[in-house]
Amino acid sequence: MNDTPQPQPVDAGLVRYLRLLVTILTATMVIGFIVIVVLFVTRFSDAFGPEPPDLPETIALPDGAAPLAFTQGGDWFAVVTTEDEVLIFDRATGELRQTIAIESQ
C-alpha cells in the first residue's frame, strides 16, 4: 500500500504568469526606491539654500553692552544685548543706526 500523494503537474501558463507578476513587482520597487532617493536629494538640497550674507568682521558695541543674540537683514544687522536693548547697525559703514529698548512686562 502506497499512501503518498502524487504531485500534481504544474501548469506552464501559471508559472509564466507568476514570473511576470514578480518581475513587475521588482521593477515597481526599484523605481519607487529611485523616486524616494531623488525626492530626498532635491528636498534636502533646498533646505541648505543659498549662501547667507557675510558676517561683519568686528562689531563695535557701546561701552558696557554685552551681546546676547545677533540677526541680520539686507543692509543692516542687529545685536540684542543683555541689557534688553536691540542695537541696529548699518552693514556698509558699521555705524549704529538705531537703539530700541525692550520693555519688560
N, CA, C and O atoms as CSV, one atom per row, in Angstrom:
chain,resi,resn,atom,element,x,y,z
A,1,MET,N,N,0.797,-1.169,0.000
A,1,MET,CA,C,0.000,0.000,0.000
A,1,MET,C,C,0.856,1.256,0.000
A,1,MET,O,O,1.760,1.401,0.823
A,2,ASN,N,N,0.575,2.138,-0.904
A,2,ASN,CA,C,1.331,3.360,-1.069
A,2,ASN,C,C,0.392,4.536,-0.801
A,2,ASN,O,O,-0.482,4.831,-1.616
A,3,ASP,N,N,0.575,5.227,0.376
A,3,ASP,CA,C,-0.325,6.318,0.765
A,3,ASP,C,C,0.220,7.693,0.410
A,3,ASP,O,O,-0.451,8.689,0.683
A,4,THR,N,N,1.385,7.794,-0.175
A,4,THR,CA,C,1.930,9.102,-0.519
A,4,THR,C,C,1.186,9.681,-1.705
A,4,THR,O,O,0.996,9.012,-2.721
A,5,PRO,N,N,0.756,10.956,-1.563
A,5,PRO,CA,C,0.018,11.554,-2.683
A,5,PRO,C,C,0.959,11.832,-3.855
A,5,PRO,O,O,2.144,12.112,-3.676
A,6,GLN,N,N,0.420,11.750,-4.997
A,6,GLN,CA,C,1.183,12.028,-6.207
A,6,GLN,C,C,1.201,13.536,-6.457
A,6,GLN,O,O,0.154,14.176,-6.356
A,7,PRO,N,N,2.368,14.128,-6.785
A,7,PRO,CA,C,2.405,15.567,-7.061
A,7,PRO,C,C,1.599,15.897,-8.307
A,7,PRO,O,O,1.594,15.162,-9.295
A,8,GLN,N,N,0.910,17.046,-8.219
A,8,GLN,CA,C,0.102,17.491,-9.344
A,8,GLN,C,C,1.015,18.143,-10.384
A,8,GLN,O,O,2.001,18.779,-10.010
A,9,PRO,N,N,0.729,18.010,-11.616
A,9,PRO,CA,C,1.551,18.672,-12.639
A,9,PRO,C,C,1.357,20.197,-12.564
A,9,PRO,O,O,0.250,20.672,-12.310
A,10,VAL,N,N,2.446,20.961,-12.789
A,10,VAL,CA,C,2.417,22.417,-12.726
A,10,VAL,C,C,2.055,22.951,-14.104
A,10,VAL,O,O,2.611,22.541,-15.122
A,11,ASP,N,N,1.096,23.889,-14.100
A,11,ASP,CA,C,0.659,24.496,-15.346
A,11,ASP,C,C,1.719,25.505,-15.809
A,11,ASP,O,O,2.063,26.419,-15.060
A,12,ALA,N,N,2.225,25.352,-17.002
A,12,ALA,CA,C,3.275,26.234,-17.527
A,12,ALA,C,C,2.766,27.670,-17.685
A,12,ALA,O,O,3.539,28.611,-17.506
A,13,GLY,N,N,1.516,27.855,-18.007
A,13,GLY,CA,C,0.940,29.188,-18.148
A,13,GLY,C,C,0.886,29.917,-16.818
A,13,GLY,O,O,1.111,31.126,-16.764
A,14,LEU,N,N,0.589,29.192,-15.740
A,14,LEU,CA,C,0.543,29.784,-14.414
A,14,LEU,C,C,1.949,30.212,-13.969
A,14,LEU,O,O,2.116,31.269,-13.361
A,15,VAL,N,N,2.939,29.397,-14.272
A,15,VAL,CA,C,4.317,29.739,-13.912
A,15,VAL,C,C,4.755,30.993,-14.653
A,15,VAL,O,O,5.391,31.866,-14.062
A,16,ARG,N,N,4.429,31.097,-15.928
A,16,ARG,CA,C,4.763,32.286,-16.708
A,16,ARG,C,C,4.073,33.527,-16.137
A,16,ARG,O,O,4.677,34.597,-16.057
A,17,TYR,N,N,2.810,33.380,-15.742
A,17,TYR,CA,C,2.047,34.482,-15.179
A,17,TYR,C,C,2.663,34.945,-13.855
A,17,TYR,O,O,2.820,36.146,-13.637
A,18,LEU,N,N,3.007,34.020,-12.983
A,18,LEU,CA,C,3.627,34.373,-11.707
A,18,LEU,C,C,5.004,35.008,-11.902
A,18,LEU,O,O,5.363,35.937,-11.178
A,19,ARG,N,N,5.765,34.525,-12.857
A,19,ARG,CA,C,7.074,35.109,-13.150
A,19,ARG,C,C,6.904,36.557,-13.624
A,19,ARG,O,O,7.690,37.424,-13.242
A,20,LEU,N,N,5.895,36.826,-14.445
A,20,LEU,CA,C,5.611,38.178,-14.914
A,20,LEU,C,C,5.219,39.086,-13.748
A,20,LEU,O,O,5.676,40.227,-13.674
A,21,LEU,N,N,4.374,38.589,-12.832
A,21,LEU,CA,C,3.975,39.391,-11.679
A,21,LEU,C,C,5.169,39.733,-10.784
A,21,LEU,O,O,5.291,40.865,-10.317
A,22,VAL,N,N,6.044,38.762,-10.548
A,22,VAL,CA,C,7.225,39.006,-9.715
A,22,VAL,C,C,8.150,40.018,-10.389
A,22,VAL,O,O,8.722,40.873,-9.712
A,23,THR,N,N,8.304,39.935,-11.694
A,23,THR,CA,C,9.149,40.883,-12.425
A,23,THR,C,C,8.573,42.294,-12.343
A,23,THR,O,O,9.316,43.254,-12.139
A,24,ILE,N,N,7.267,42.426,-12.500
A,24,ILE,CA,C,6.617,43.737,-12.417
A,24,ILE,C,C,6.749,44.305,-11.006
A,24,ILE,O,O,7.010,45.497,-10.846
A,25,LEU,N,N,6.571,43.467,-9.978
A,25,LEU,CA,C,6.716,43.918,-8.606
A,25,LEU,C,C,8.144,44.381,-8.328
A,25,LEU,O,O,8.345,45.403,-7.672
A,26,THR,N,N,9.120,43.654,-8.811
A,26,THR,CA,C,10.523,44.043,-8.619
A,26,THR,C,C,10.814,45.375,-9.297
A,26,THR,O,O,11.451,46.247,-8.706
A,27,ALA,N,N,10.359,45.537,-10.518
A,27,ALA,CA,C,10.584,46.790,-11.245
A,27,ALA,C,C,9.904,47.956,-10.526
A,27,ALA,O,O,10.478,49.041,-10.433
A,28,THR,N,N,8.691,47.746,-10.018
A,28,THR,CA,C,7.975,48.794,-9.295
A,28,THR,C,C,8.726,49.193,-8.027
A,28,THR,O,O,8.815,50.380,-7.713
A,29,MET,N,N,9.262,48.231,-7.302
A,29,MET,CA,C,10.003,48.539,-6.081
A,29,MET,C,C,11.295,49.285,-6.391
A,29,MET,O,O,11.651,50.216,-5.669
A,30,VAL,N,N,11.995,48.903,-7.434
A,30,VAL,CA,C,13.239,49.587,-7.798
A,30,VAL,C,C,12.945,51.022,-8.221
A,30,VAL,O,O,13.647,51.941,-7.800
A,31,ILE,N,N,11.925,51.228,-9.043
A,31,ILE,CA,C,11.563,52.572,-9.481
A,31,ILE,C,C,11.105,53.414,-8.295
A,31,ILE,O,O,11.459,54.590,-8.206
A,32,GLY,N,N,10.324,52.836,-7.381
A,32,GLY,CA,C,9.882,53.552,-6.189
A,32,GLY,C,C,11.042,53.969,-5.307
A,32,GLY,O,O,11.053,55.080,-4.779
A,33,PHE,N,N,12.017,53.091,-5.144
A,33,PHE,CA,C,13.202,53.427,-4.350
A,33,PHE,C,C,13.976,54.571,-4.989
A,33,PHE,O,O,14.436,55.477,-4.293
A,34,ILE,N,N,14.120,54.536,-6.299
A,34,ILE,CA,C,14.831,55.612,-7.007
A,34,ILE,C,C,14.088,56.936,-6.840
A,34,ILE,O,O,14.717,57.974,-6.632
A,35,VAL,N,N,12.769,56.912,-6.928
A,35,VAL,CA,C,11.975,58.136,-6.756
A,35,VAL,C,C,12.150,58.691,-5.344
A,35,VAL,O,O,12.286,59.902,-5.172
A,36,ILE,N,N,12.149,57.820,-4.331
A,36,ILE,CA,C,12.325,58.277,-2.953
A,36,ILE,C,C,13.700,58.912,-2.767
A,36,ILE,O,O,13.811,59.954,-2.122
A,37,VAL,N,N,14.743,58.309,-3.316
A,37,VAL,CA,C,16.091,58.869,-3.199
A,37,VAL,C,C,16.162,60.229,-3.881
A,37,VAL,O,O,16.752,61.162,-3.338
A,38,VAL,N,N,15.571,60.351,-5.059
A,38,VAL,CA,C,15.585,61.630,-5.783
A,38,VAL,C,C,14.834,62.698,-4.988
A,38,VAL,O,O,15.289,63.840,-4.914
A,39,LEU,N,N,13.704,62.350,-4.398
A,39,LEU,CA,C,12.953,63.317,-3.589
A,39,LEU,C,C,13.741,63.761,-2.369
A,39,LEU,O,O,13.741,64.946,-2.036
A,40,PHE,N,N,14.412,62.836,-1.698
A,40,PHE,CA,C,15.246,63.219,-0.558
A,40,PHE,C,C,16.346,64.171,-0.977
A,40,PHE,O,O,16.591,65.174,-0.307
A,41,VAL,N,N,17.003,63.869,-2.067
A,41,VAL,CA,C,18.119,64.718,-2.516
A,41,VAL,C,C,17.622,66.110,-2.879
A,41,VAL,O,O,18.241,67.101,-2.491
A,42,THR,N,N,16.517,66.206,-3.617
A,42,THR,CA,C,16.028,67.519,-4.027
A,42,THR,C,C,15.482,68.314,-2.842
A,42,THR,O,O,15.684,69.526,-2.772
A,43,ARG,N,N,14.802,67.661,-1.922
A,43,ARG,CA,C,14.240,68.373,-0.763
A,43,ARG,C,C,15.337,68.849,0.171
A,43,ARG,O,O,15.291,69.984,0.645
A,44,PHE,N,N,16.328,68.000,0.446
A,44,PHE,CA,C,17.370,68.388,1.384
A,44,PHE,C,C,18.344,69.381,0.773
A,44,PHE,O,O,18.940,70.173,1.504
A,45,SER,N,N,18.525,69.367,-0.529
A,45,SER,CA,C,19.409,70.369,-1.125
A,45,SER,C,C,18.758,71.750,-1.071
A,45,SER,O,O,19.463,72.756,-0.997
A,46,ASP,N,N,17.422,71.818,-1.106
A,46,ASP,CA,C,16.726,73.092,-0.956
A,46,ASP,C,C,16.790,73.604,0.479
A,46,ASP,O,O,16.712,74.810,0.712
A,47,ALA,N,N,16.929,72.703,1.432
A,47,ALA,CA,C,16.946,73.108,2.839
A,47,ALA,C,C,18.184,73.917,3.178
A,47,ALA,O,O,18.135,74.782,4.052
A,48,PHE,N,N,19.285,73.653,2.508
A,48,PHE,CA,C,20.507,74.375,2.812
A,48,PHE,C,C,20.523,75.740,2.157
A,48,PHE,O,O,21.198,76.645,2.650
A,49,GLY,N,N,19.811,75.915,1.076
A,49,GLY,CA,C,19.600,77.214,0.455
A,49,GLY,C,C,20.862,77.913,-0.006
A,49,GLY,O,O,21.948,77.333,-0.009
A,50,PRO,N,N,20.704,79.169,-0.395
A,50,PRO,CA,C,21.852,79.938,-0.869
A,50,PRO,C,C,22.757,80.335,0.293
A,50,PRO,O,O,22.402,80.191,1.463
A,51,GLU,N,N,23.915,80.829,-0.061
A,51,GLU,CA,C,24.874,81.269,0.949
A,51,GLU,C,C,24.310,82.462,1.724
A,51,GLU,O,O,23.734,83.372,1.126
A,52,PRO,N,N,24.471,82.462,3.041
A,52,PRO,CA,C,23.995,83.618,3.823
A,52,PRO,C,C,24.883,84.821,3.573
A,52,PRO,O,O,26.011,84.672,3.104
A,53,PRO,N,N,24.388,86.015,3.880
A,53,PRO,CA,C,25.222,87.215,3.735
A,53,PRO,C,C,26.442,87.117,4.649
A,53,PRO,O,O,26.417,86.435,5.673
A,54,ASP,N,N,27.495,87.803,4.262
A,54,ASP,CA,C,28.723,87.787,5.046
A,54,ASP,C,C,28.505,88.445,6.401
A,54,ASP,O,O,27.783,89.436,6.516
A,55,LEU,N,N,29.136,87.882,7.420
A,55,LEU,CA,C,29.087,88.472,8.744
A,55,LEU,C,C,30.115,89.588,8.837
A,55,LEU,O,O,31.158,89.528,8.186
A,56,PRO,N,N,29.832,90.596,9.632
A,56,PRO,CA,C,30.820,91.667,9.799
A,56,PRO,C,C,32.053,91.128,10.535
A,56,PRO,O,O,31.943,90.244,11.386
A,57,GLU,N,N,33.215,91.668,10.198
A,57,GLU,CA,C,34.462,91.242,10.844
A,57,GLU,C,C,34.447,91.573,12.328
A,57,GLU,O,O,34.740,90.723,13.169
A,58,THR,N,N,34.105,92.803,12.637
A,58,THR,CA,C,34.019,93.239,14.033
A,58,THR,C,C,32.774,94.099,14.207
A,58,THR,O,O,32.282,94.711,13.259
A,59,ILE,N,N,32.281,94.131,15.434
A,59,ILE,CA,C,31.136,94.971,15.771
A,59,ILE,C,C,31.542,95.791,16.990
A,59,ILE,O,O,31.916,95.234,18.022
A,60,ALA,N,N,31.469,97.100,16.873
A,60,ALA,CA,C,31.814,97.992,17.984
A,60,ALA,C,C,30.562,98.285,18.784
A,60,ALA,O,O,29.736,99.101,18.377
A,61,LEU,N,N,30.417,97.621,19.923
A,61,LEU,CA,C,29.264,97.837,20.796
A,61,LEU,C,C,29.547,99.001,21.736
A,61,LEU,O,O,30.700,99.282,22.060
A,62,PRO,N,N,28.490,99.671,22.168
A,62,PRO,CA,C,28.684,100.739,23.161
A,62,PRO,C,C,29.285,100.173,24.451
A,62,PRO,O,O,29.186,98.977,24.722
A,63,ASP,N,N,29.899,101.038,25.227
A,63,ASP,CA,C,30.529,100.602,26.481
A,63,ASP,C,C,29.506,99.945,27.397
A,63,ASP,O,O,28.401,100.454,27.584
A,64,GLY,N,N,29.890,98.807,27.964
A,64,GLY,CA,C,29.033,98.099,28.906
A,64,GLY,C,C,28.021,97.176,28.262
A,64,GLY,O,O,27.327,96.452,28.977
A,65,ALA,N,N,27.905,97.168,26.946
A,65,ALA,CA,C,26.926,96.314,26.268
A,65,ALA,C,C,27.540,94.940,26.015
A,65,ALA,O,O,28.637,94.825,25.469
A,66,ALA,N,N,26.815,93.907,26.422
A,66,ALA,CA,C,27.258,92.533,26.195
A,66,ALA,C,C,26.274,91.869,25.227
A,66,ALA,O,O,25.066,91.917,25.455
A,67,PRO,N,N,26.767,91.257,24.163
A,67,PRO,CA,C,25.853,90.679,23.168
A,67,PRO,C,C,25.161,89.429,23.692
A,67,PRO,O,O,25.736,88.639,24.440
A,68,LEU,N,N,23.905,89.274,23.275
A,68,LEU,CA,C,23.115,88.112,23.638
A,68,LEU,C,C,22.661,87.362,22.389
A,68,LEU,O,O,22.620,86.132,22.380
A,69,ALA,N,N,22.319,88.109,21.329
A,69,ALA,CA,C,21.850,87.496,20.083
A,69,ALA,C,C,22.232,88.391,18.913
A,69,ALA,O,O,22.518,89.577,19.079
A,70,PHE,N,N,22.229,87.790,17.723
A,70,PHE,CA,C,22.613,88.507,16.507
A,70,PHE,C,C,21.658,88.109,15.392
A,70,PHE,O,O,21.290,86.941,15.267
A,71,THR,N,N,21.259,89.086,14.583
A,71,THR,CA,C,20.467,88.807,13.391
A,71,THR,C,C,20.839,89.827,12.332
A,71,THR,O,O,21.465,90.845,12.629
A,72,GLN,N,N,20.451,89.549,11.091
A,72,GLN,CA,C,20.829,90.469,10.021
A,72,GLN,C,C,19.772,90.513,8.941
A,72,GLN,O,O,19.004,89.570,8.749
A,73,GLY,N,N,19.754,91.632,8.244
A,73,GLY,CA,C,18.870,91.833,7.106
A,73,GLY,C,C,19.698,92.181,5.888
A,73,GLY,O,O,20.897,91.903,5.854
A,74,GLY,N,N,19.084,92.780,4.898
A,74,GLY,CA,C,19.769,93.093,3.655
A,74,GLY,C,C,20.893,94.087,3.811
A,74,GLY,O,O,22.014,93.825,3.374
A,75,ASP,N,N,20.615,95.235,4.432
A,75,ASP,CA,C,21.649,96.264,4.576
A,75,ASP,C,C,21.876,96.644,6.033
A,75,ASP,O,O,22.416,97.715,6.310
A,76,TRP,N,N,21.480,95.798,6.957
A,76,TRP,CA,C,21.653,96.069,8.373
A,76,TRP,C,C,21.915,94.767,9.120
A,76,TRP,O,O,21.687,93.677,8.595
A,77,PHE,N,N,22.394,94.897,10.342
A,77,PHE,CA,C,22.457,93.771,11.264
A,77,PHE,C,C,22.135,94.294,12.652
A,77,PHE,O,O,22.316,95.478,12.936
A,78,ALA,N,N,21.659,93.410,13.511
A,78,ALA,CA,C,21.218,93.827,14.840
A,78,ALA,C,C,21.846,92.933,15.899
A,78,ALA,O,O,22.067,91.742,15.681
A,79,VAL,N,N,22.123,93.526,17.032
A,79,VAL,CA,C,22.648,92.812,18.184
A,79,VAL,C,C,21.700,93.064,19.341
A,79,VAL,O,O,21.389,94.211,19.662
A,80,VAL,N,N,21.242,91.988,19.965
A,80,VAL,CA,C,20.432,92.099,21.174
A,80,VAL,C,C,21.401,91.979,22.340
A,80,VAL,O,O,22.215,91.057,22.391
A,81,THR,N,N,21.308,92.915,23.272
A,81,THR,CA,C,22.239,92.936,24.398
A,81,THR,C,C,21.586,92.343,25.649
A,81,THR,O,O,20.372,92.151,25.708
A,82,THR,N,N,22.420,92.064,26.634
A,82,THR,CA,C,21.908,91.535,27.901
A,82,THR,C,C,21.150,92.592,28.690
A,82,THR,O,O,20.449,92.258,29.646
A,83,GLU,N,N,21.275,93.864,28.310
A,83,GLU,CA,C,20.543,94.952,28.962
A,83,GLU,C,C,19.173,95.180,28.317
A,83,GLU,O,O,18.565,96.231,28.522
A,84,ASP,N,N,18.682,94.210,27.542
A,84,ASP,CA,C,17.376,94.285,26.864
A,84,ASP,C,C,17.292,95.466,25.914
A,84,ASP,O,O,16.335,96.239,25.946
A,85,GLU,N,N,18.298,95.593,25.074
A,85,GLU,CA,C,18.308,96.602,24.018
A,85,GLU,C,C,18.602,95.904,22.690
A,85,GLU,O,O,19.309,94.897,22.643
A,86,VAL,N,N,18.052,96.454,21.628
A,86,VAL,CA,C,18.364,95.996,20.278
A,86,VAL,C,C,19.140,97.115,19.602
A,86,VAL,O,O,18.644,98.232,19.450
A,87,LEU,N,N,20.360,96.800,19.202
A,87,LEU,CA,C,21.217,97.780,18.535
A,87,LEU,C,C,21.253,97.436,17.051
A,87,LEU,O,O,21.700,96.355,16.670
A,88,ILE,N,N,20.782,98.356,16.216
A,88,ILE,CA,C,20.731,98.123,14.775
A,88,ILE,C,C,21.854,98.917,14.120
A,88,ILE,O,O,21.958,100.131,14.293
A,89,PHE,N,N,22.697,98.207,13.359
A,89,PHE,CA,C,23.863,98.800,12.719
A,89,PHE,C,C,23.720,98.784,11.207
A,89,PHE,O,O,23.059,97.905,10.654
A,90,ASP,N,N,24.330,99.745,10.538
A,90,ASP,CA,C,24.392,99.784,9.076
A,90,ASP,C,C,25.439,98.770,8.615
A,90,ASP,O,O,26.549,98.749,9.148
A,91,ARG,N,N,25.109,97.941,7.648
A,91,ARG,CA,C,26.036,96.911,7.192
A,91,ARG,C,C,27.247,97.506,6.477
A,91,ARG,O,O,28.364,97.017,6.645
A,92,ALA,N,N,27.039,98.540,5.693
A,92,ALA,CA,C,28.131,99.103,4.892
A,92,ALA,C,C,29.142,99.852,5.753
A,92,ALA,O,O,30.351,99.697,5.575
A,93,THR,N,N,28.649,100.657,6.678
A,93,THR,CA,C,29.561,101.501,7.463
A,93,THR,C,C,29.858,100.945,8.850
A,93,THR,O,O,30.884,101.287,9.436
A,94,GLY,N,N,28.998,100.110,9.380
A,94,GLY,CA,C,29.171,99.598,10.731
A,94,GLY,C,C,28.710,100.563,11.804
A,94,GLY,O,O,28.892,100.304,12.993
A,95,GLU,N,N,28.113,101.679,11.392
A,95,GLU,CA,C,27.649,102.694,12.339
A,95,GLU,C,C,26.319,102.277,12.955
A,95,GLU,O,O,25.506,101.608,12.318
A,96,LEU,N,N,26.112,102.682,14.202
A,96,LEU,CA,C,24.870,102.414,14.912
A,96,LEU,C,C,23.761,103.276,14.321
A,96,LEU,O,O,23.860,104.503,14.328
A,97,ARG,N,N,22.707,102.647,13.811
A,97,ARG,CA,C,21.569,103.369,13.221
A,97,ARG,C,C,20.510,103.704,14.260
A,97,ARG,O,O,20.002,104.823,14.328
A,98,GLN,N,N,20.193,102.686,15.074
A,98,GLN,CA,C,19.045,102.838,15.961
A,98,GLN,C,C,19.230,101.965,17.196
A,98,GLN,O,O,19.816,100.885,17.126
A,99,THR,N,N,18.728,102.442,18.314
A,99,THR,CA,C,18.722,101.655,19.549
A,99,THR,C,C,17.269,101.518,20.002
A,99,THR,O,O,16.547,102.507,20.128
A,100,ILE,N,N,16.863,100.296,20.240
A,100,ILE,CA,C,15.482,100.037,20.675
A,100,ILE,C,C,15.533,99.380,22.047
A,100,ILE,O,O,16.154,98.332,22.224
A,101,ALA,N,N,14.877,100.002,23.004
A,101,ALA,CA,C,14.806,99.441,24.355
A,101,ALA,C,C,13.629,98.476,24.430
A,101,ALA,O,O,12.526,98.796,23.989
A,102,ILE,N,N,13.867,97.304,24.986
A,102,ILE,CA,C,12.820,96.301,25.156
A,102,ILE,C,C,12.277,96.435,26.571
A,102,ILE,O,O,13.024,96.314,27.542
A,103,GLU,N,N,10.986,96.684,26.686
A,103,GLU,CA,C,10.372,96.863,27.989
A,103,GLU,C,C,9.905,95.518,28.514
A,103,GLU,O,O,9.279,94.745,27.789
A,104,SER,N,N,10.211,95.239,29.777
A,104,SER,CA,C,9.769,94.011,30.421
A,104,SER,C,C,8.342,94.174,30.891
A,104,SER,O,O,7.937,95.266,31.290
A,105,GLN,N,N,7.581,93.106,30.848
A,105,GLN,CA,C,6.179,93.177,31.302
A,105,GLN,C,C,6.002,92.447,32.586
A,105,GLN,O,O,4.894,92.397,33.120
